[in-house]
Amino acid sequence: MDYVKYLILGIIQGITEPLPISSSGHIFLFKNLFNTEMFNTFNFEIISNFGSFLAILFIFRKDIIKLIKDFFGFIFNKDKSKYKSGFMYVIKMIISTIPVGIVGILFNDYLESHFNSLTILAFTFLFTSLMLFIVRNIKGEKRGEDITFKDAIIIGLFEAITIIPGISRSGTVLVACLICHLKREDALKYTFMLYFPVSLGTMLLKAPDLVNTSTTLLLPYLVGMMAALIVTYFSYQWLSNIVKNGKLWHFSIYCLLLALFIFIYFR
């Protein structure tokens, strides 16, 4: 039974992690729809998130390698012009990550303990639906290298909101990038470039909790992690096509219907 349970949760994680619909919100909803006690899976969520992390790392491996080379190339080489664009891109990523880092350190425990009701989850889905609907027709003209410091700050402030459980990180950051008039493809790339420091930081902070994991759960956890890894890869490809075709409003409708379902089913 454990294998089936964690396989299902891994698939849910893999589908929802890249999509602008909140993976944590879906896991929480799934646990409440079935058996909350049975799905006490805090440690598993760390493992499944790592699976998604590896999938997205593989997708953007070339971009990440280039940014690392440009960053250190700018620092250690005399010819700065060759590496400046990549170096500045990393600096703006750091700026965009600072707000969510501060909010996470100061308020994460409080928000997780006080914002964990289904009513709040329904409202967060409504919030995501509204944001995605607002940007449905936006077509930016900026490339990634054209992101300004002001843009980086605005995007970072939007990302800080996602510390609230149930609010989609990818959806919120993607909306912020579009509001800052980035082209859709560049908005998607910047969104997932910011995914790495936030996801890595979260996993490192929660990693000590894995020490108490029962050895009997290691294989079921591995099954779930592999499911999350594989499904995340294909889910991202789907998202990429949707963003390029300007169909984000599909997720707006989905989040709206999901919020209505929660209000009605759990009233």
The 8 nearest C-alpha neighbors of each residue, nearest first, counted from 0:
[[1, 3, 2, 4, 5, 219, 6, 7],
 [2, 0, 4, 3, 219, 5, 216, 6],
 [1, 3, 219, 0, 5, 4, 6, 222],
 [4, 2, 6, 0, 1, 5, 7, 219],
 [5, 3, 1, 7, 6, 2, 0, 8],
 [6, 4, 223, 8, 7, 2, 3, 9],
 [5, 7, 223, 9, 3, 4, 8, 2],
 [8, 6, 10, 4, 5, 9, 3, 11],
 [7, 9, 5, 11, 10, 6, 12, 4],
 [10, 8, 223, 227, 12, 6, 226, 7],
 [9, 11, 13, 7, 227, 12, 8, 226],
 [12, 10, 8, 14, 13, 9, 15, 7],
 [11, 13, 9, 10, 15, 14, 16, 227],
 [14, 12, 231, 227, 230, 10, 11, 16],
 [15, 13, 11, 234, 12, 231, 230, 16],
 [14, 16, 22, 18, 12, 13, 17, 11],
 [17, 15, 22, 18, 13, 12, 14, 21],
 [18, 16, 235, 15, 234, 169, 19, 231],
 [17, 19, 15, 20, 16, 238, 169, 14],
 [170, 20, 18, 169, 167, 21, 17, 250],
 [19, 21, 167, 18, 15, 22, 170, 254],
 [22, 20, 167, 24, 23, 165, 166, 19],
 [21, 23, 15, 16, 25, 24, 12, 26],
 [24, 22, 26, 25, 21, 165, 27, 164],
 [25, 23, 165, 27, 21, 22, 26, 28],
 [24, 26, 28, 22, 27, 23, 29, 21],
 [25, 27, 29, 23, 28, 24, 30, 22],
 [28, 26, 24, 30, 25, 29, 23, 31],
 [27, 29, 25, 31, 30, 26, 32, 24],
 [30, 28, 26, 32, 31, 27, 25, 33],
 [29, 31, 35, 27, 28, 33, 32, 38],
 [32, 30, 28, 35, 33, 29, 34, 27],
 [33, 31, 29, 30, 28, 34, 35, 27],
 [32, 34, 31, 30, 29, 35, 38, 37],
 [33, 35, 37, 36, 30, 31, 38, 32],
 [34, 36, 30, 31, 38, 37, 39, 33],
 [37, 35, 38, 39, 34, 30, 31, 40],
 [36, 38, 34, 35, 39, 30, 33, 40],
 [39, 37, 35, 40, 36, 30, 34, 4],
 [38, 40, 36, 37, 41, 35, 30, 42],
 [39, 41, 43, 38, 42, 44, 37, 5],
 [40, 42, 44, 43, 39, 45, 38, 208],
 [43, 41, 45, 44, 40, 209, 46, 208],
 [42, 44, 46, 40, 45, 41, 47, 220],
 [45, 43, 47, 41, 46, 42, 48, 40],
 [44, 46, 48, 43, 42, 47, 49, 202],
 [45, 47, 43, 49, 44, 48, 224, 50],
 [48, 46, 224, 50, 44, 49, 45, 227],
 [49, 47, 51, 45, 50, 46, 44, 52],
 [48, 50, 52, 46, 47, 51, 53, 45],
 [51, 49, 228, 224, 47, 53, 48, 52],
 [50, 52, 228, 48, 54, 49, 53, 231],
 [51, 53, 49, 55, 50, 54, 56, 48],
 [52, 54, 56, 50, 51, 55, 57, 49],
 [55, 53, 51, 228, 57, 232, 56, 52],
 [54, 56, 58, 57, 52, 53, 59, 51],
 [55, 57, 53, 59, 54, 58, 60, 52],
 [56, 58, 60, 54, 55, 59, 53, 61],
 [59, 57, 55, 56, 60, 54, 232, 61],
 [58, 60, 62, 56, 57, 61, 63, 55],
 [59, 61, 57, 63, 62, 56, 58, 64],
 [62, 60, 64, 63, 59, 65, 58, 57],
 [63, 61, 65, 59, 60, 64, 66, 67],
 [64, 62, 66, 60, 65, 61, 59, 67],
 [63, 65, 67, 61, 66, 62, 60, 68],
 [64, 66, 68, 62, 63, 67, 69, 61],
 [67, 65, 69, 63, 85, 68, 64, 70],
 [66, 68, 70, 64, 65, 69, 63, 71],
 [69, 67, 65, 66, 71, 70, 72, 64],
 [70, 68, 82, 72, 66, 85, 67, 86],
 [71, 69, 86, 67, 73, 72, 68, 66],
 [70, 72, 74, 73, 68, 69, 75, 67],
 [71, 73, 69, 75, 74, 76, 70, 68],
 [72, 74, 82, 79, 71, 70, 76, 75],
 [75, 73, 71, 72, 76, 70, 79, 77],
 [74, 76, 72, 73, 71, 77, 79, 70],
 [77, 75, 72, 78, 73, 74, 79, 71],
 [76, 78, 79, 75, 73, 74, 72, 80],
 [77, 79, 76, 80, 81, 73, 82, 72],
 [80, 78, 73, 81, 82, 77, 83, 76],
 [79, 81, 83, 82, 78, 84, 73, 77],
 [82, 80, 79, 83, 78, 84, 73, 69],
 [81, 83, 69, 73, 80, 79, 85, 84],
 [84, 82, 86, 80, 85, 79, 81, 87],
 [83, 85, 87, 86, 82, 88, 144, 81],
 [86, 84, 88, 69, 66, 87, 83, 82],
 [85, 87, 70, 83, 89, 88, 84, 69],
 [88, 86, 90, 84, 89, 85, 83, 91],
 [87, 89, 85, 91, 86, 90, 84, 92],
 [88, 90, 92, 86, 87, 91, 93, 85],
 [91, 89, 87, 93, 92, 88, 94, 86],
 [90, 92, 94, 88, 93, 89, 151, 95],
 [93, 91, 89, 95, 90, 94, 96, 88],
 [92, 94, 96, 90, 91, 95, 89, 97],
 [95, 93, 91, 92, 96, 97, 151, 90],
 [94, 96, 155, 151, 92, 93, 152, 97],
 [95, 97, 93, 94, 155, 99, 98, 92],
 [96, 98, 100, 94, 99, 95, 101, 93],
 [99, 97, 101, 100, 159, 155, 96, 156],
 [100, 98, 159, 102, 101, 97, 103, 96],
 [99, 101, 97, 103, 98, 102, 104, 96],
 [100, 102, 98, 104, 103, 99, 105, 97],
 [103, 101, 99, 105, 104, 100, 106, 98],
 [102, 104, 107, 100, 101, 106, 105, 99],
 [103, 105, 101, 102, 106, 107, 100, 108],
 [106, 104, 102, 103, 101, 107, 108, 109],
 [105, 107, 109, 103, 102, 108, 104, 110],
 [106, 108, 103, 110, 109, 111, 104, 105],
 [109, 107, 111, 110, 106, 112, 105, 103],
 [108, 110, 106, 112, 107, 111, 113, 114],
 [109, 111, 113, 114, 107, 112, 108, 106],
 [112, 110, 108, 109, 114, 113, 107, 115],
 [111, 113, 109, 110, 114, 115, 108, 107],
 [114, 112, 110, 111, 115, 109, 116, 108],
 [115, 113, 110, 111, 116, 112, 119, 164],
 [114, 116, 113, 111, 112, 117, 164, 119],
 [117, 115, 118, 119, 114, 120, 113, 121],
 [116, 118, 120, 119, 121, 115, 261, 28],
 [119, 117, 121, 120, 116, 122, 262, 261],
 [118, 120, 122, 121, 116, 117, 123, 114],
 [119, 121, 117, 123, 118, 122, 165, 116],
 [122, 120, 258, 118, 124, 119, 123, 261],
 [121, 123, 125, 119, 124, 120, 126, 118],
 [124, 122, 126, 120, 125, 166, 121, 165],
 [123, 125, 127, 121, 254, 122, 126, 258],
 [126, 124, 122, 128, 123, 127, 255, 258],
 [125, 127, 123, 129, 124, 128, 122, 130],
 [128, 126, 124, 130, 125, 129, 131, 123],
 [129, 127, 251, 125, 254, 131, 126, 130],
 [128, 130, 132, 126, 127, 131, 125, 133],
 [131, 129, 127, 133, 132, 128, 126, 134],
 [130, 132, 128, 251, 133, 129, 134, 248],
 [131, 133, 129, 135, 248, 130, 134, 251],
 [132, 134, 130, 131, 135, 129, 136, 137],
 [135, 133, 137, 131, 132, 136, 174, 130],
 [134, 136, 132, 248, 133, 137, 247, 131],
 [137, 135, 134, 138, 245, 133, 132, 248],
 [138, 136, 134, 135, 139, 177, 178, 180],
 [139, 137, 182, 136, 140, 183, 180, 177],
 [140, 138, 180, 182, 181, 141, 137, 177],
 [139, 141, 182, 181, 180, 142, 138, 183],
 [142, 140, 181, 182, 145, 139, 180, 143],
 [143, 141, 145, 144, 185, 181, 182, 140],
 [142, 144, 145, 185, 146, 141, 181, 189],
 [143, 145, 142, 146, 84, 88, 85, 87],
 [146, 144, 142, 143, 141, 147, 181, 88],
 [147, 145, 144, 143, 150, 148, 151, 142],
 [148, 146, 150, 149, 145, 151, 91, 144],
 [147, 149, 151, 150, 152, 91, 146, 94],
 [148, 150, 152, 147, 151, 153, 146, 154],
 [151, 149, 147, 153, 148, 152, 146, 179],
 [150, 152, 148, 95, 154, 149, 153, 91],
 [151, 153, 155, 149, 150, 154, 95, 156],
 [154, 152, 150, 156, 155, 151, 149, 157],
 [153, 155, 157, 151, 175, 152, 156, 95],
 [154, 156, 95, 152, 158, 153, 157, 98],
 [157, 155, 159, 153, 158, 154, 98, 152],
 [158, 156, 154, 155, 159, 160, 172, 175],
 [157, 159, 155, 160, 156, 161, 172, 99],
 [158, 160, 99, 156, 161, 157, 98, 162],
 [161, 159, 158, 162, 157, 163, 156, 99],
 [162, 160, 163, 166, 168, 159, 158, 167],
 [161, 163, 160, 159, 164, 103, 107, 99],
 [162, 164, 161, 166, 160, 110, 165, 114],
 [165, 163, 166, 162, 114, 111, 24, 115],
 [164, 166, 24, 120, 123, 21, 23, 167],
 [167, 165, 161, 123, 164, 21, 163, 168],
 [166, 168, 21, 170, 20, 19, 169, 171],
 [169, 167, 161, 171, 170, 172, 166, 158],
 [168, 170, 19, 172, 167, 171, 173, 190],
 [19, 171, 169, 173, 167, 168, 172, 174],
 [170, 172, 174, 168, 173, 169, 167, 175],
 [173, 171, 175, 169, 174, 170, 158, 190],
 [172, 174, 176, 170, 175, 171, 190, 169],
 [173, 175, 171, 177, 172, 176, 170, 178],
 [176, 174, 172, 178, 154, 173, 177, 179],
 [177, 175, 179, 173, 186, 178, 174, 181],
 [176, 178, 180, 174, 179, 181, 175, 186],
 [177, 179, 175, 180, 176, 174, 134, 137],
 [178, 180, 176, 177, 181, 150, 175, 139],
 [181, 179, 139, 177, 178, 141, 140, 182],
 [182, 180, 141, 139, 177, 186, 176, 140],
 [183, 181, 139, 140, 185, 141, 184, 186],
 [182, 184, 186, 185, 243, 187, 181, 242],
 [183, 185, 187, 186, 182, 188, 243, 242],
 [186, 184, 188, 182, 187, 143, 183, 142],
 [187, 185, 183, 176, 189, 181, 184, 188],
 [186, 188, 190, 184, 185, 189, 183, 173],
 [187, 189, 185, 191, 190, 186, 192, 184],
 [190, 188, 192, 186, 191, 187, 185, 193],
 [191, 189, 187, 188, 193, 192, 173, 172],
 [192, 190, 194, 193, 188, 189, 187, 195],
 [191, 193, 189, 194, 190, 195, 188, 92],
 [194, 192, 191, 190, 195, 196, 189, 92],
 [193, 195, 191, 192, 197, 198, 196, 190],
 [194, 196, 198, 193, 197, 199, 192, 191],
 [197, 195, 199, 198, 200, 194, 193, 96],
 [198, 196, 200, 194, 199, 195, 201, 193],
 [197, 199, 201, 195, 200, 196, 194, 202],
 [198, 200, 196, 202, 201, 197, 195, 203],
 [201, 199, 197, 203, 198, 202, 196, 204],
 [202, 200, 198, 204, 199, 203, 197, 205],
 [201, 203, 199, 205, 204, 200, 206, 198],
 [202, 204, 206, 200, 201, 205, 199, 207],
 [205, 203, 201, 202, 206, 200, 207, 199],
 [204, 206, 202, 203, 207, 208, 201, 45],
 [205, 207, 203, 208, 209, 202, 204, 45],
 [208, 206, 209, 205, 210, 204, 203, 211],
 [209, 207, 206, 210, 205, 211, 42, 212],
 [210, 208, 212, 207, 211, 206, 42, 205],
 [209, 211, 208, 212, 207, 206, 213, 42],
 [210, 212, 209, 213, 208, 207, 214, 42],
 [213, 211, 209, 210, 214, 216, 42, 208],
 [214, 212, 215, 216, 211, 217, 210, 209],
 [213, 215, 216, 217, 212, 218, 211, 219],
 [216, 214, 213, 217, 218, 219, 212, 220],
 [217, 215, 219, 214, 213, 218, 220, 212],
 [216, 218, 220, 214, 219, 215, 221, 213],
 [217, 219, 221, 220, 216, 222, 215, 2],
 [220, 218, 2, 222, 216, 221, 217, 1],
 [221, 219, 223, 217, 218, 222, 216, 224],
 [220, 222, 218, 224, 223, 219, 217, 225],
 [223, 221, 219, 225, 220, 224, 6, 226],
 [224, 222, 9, 6, 5, 226, 220, 221],
 [223, 225, 47, 50, 221, 227, 226, 222],
 [226, 224, 228, 222, 227, 223, 221, 229],
 [225, 227, 223, 9, 229, 224, 228, 10],
 [226, 228, 13, 9, 224, 230, 50, 10],
 [229, 227, 50, 51, 225, 54, 231, 226],
 [230, 228, 226, 232, 231, 227, 225, 233],
 [229, 231, 13, 227, 233, 232, 228, 14],
 [232, 230, 13, 234, 228, 229, 233, 51],
 [231, 233, 54, 230, 229, 235, 234, 228],
 [234, 232, 236, 230, 235, 231, 237, 229],
 [233, 235, 231, 237, 14, 236, 232, 230],
 [234, 236, 238, 237, 233, 232, 17, 231],
 [237, 235, 233, 239, 234, 238, 240, 232],
 [236, 238, 234, 235, 240, 239, 241, 233],
 [239, 237, 235, 241, 236, 240, 242, 18],
 [240, 238, 236, 242, 237, 241, 235, 243],
 [239, 241, 243, 237, 238, 242, 244, 236],
 [240, 242, 238, 246, 244, 239, 243, 245],
 [243, 241, 245, 239, 244, 240, 246, 247],
 [242, 244, 240, 245, 241, 183, 239, 184],
 [245, 243, 241, 242, 246, 240, 247, 239],
 [246, 244, 242, 243, 247, 241, 135, 136],
 [247, 245, 241, 248, 244, 249, 242, 135],
 [248, 246, 249, 250, 245, 242, 135, 131],
 [247, 249, 251, 250, 246, 132, 135, 131],
 [250, 248, 247, 252, 251, 246, 253, 131],
 [249, 251, 253, 248, 252, 247, 254, 128],
 [250, 252, 128, 248, 254, 131, 249, 253],
 [253, 251, 255, 249, 250, 254, 256, 248],
 [252, 254, 250, 256, 251, 255, 257, 249],
 [255, 253, 257, 128, 124, 251, 256, 252],
 [254, 256, 252, 258, 257, 253, 125, 128],
 [257, 255, 259, 253, 258, 254, 260, 252],
 [256, 258, 254, 260, 255, 259, 253, 261],
 [257, 259, 121, 255, 261, 260, 256, 124],
 [260, 258, 262, 256, 257, 261, 263, 255],
 [259, 261, 257, 263, 258, 262, 264, 256],
 [260, 262, 258, 264, 259, 263, 265, 121],
 [263, 261, 259, 260, 266, 265, 264, 258],
 [264, 262, 260, 266, 261, 265, 259, 258],
 [265, 263, 261, 260, 266, 262, 259, 32],
 [266, 264, 261, 263, 262, 117, 260, 118],
 [265, 263, 262, 264, 261, 118, 117, 260]]
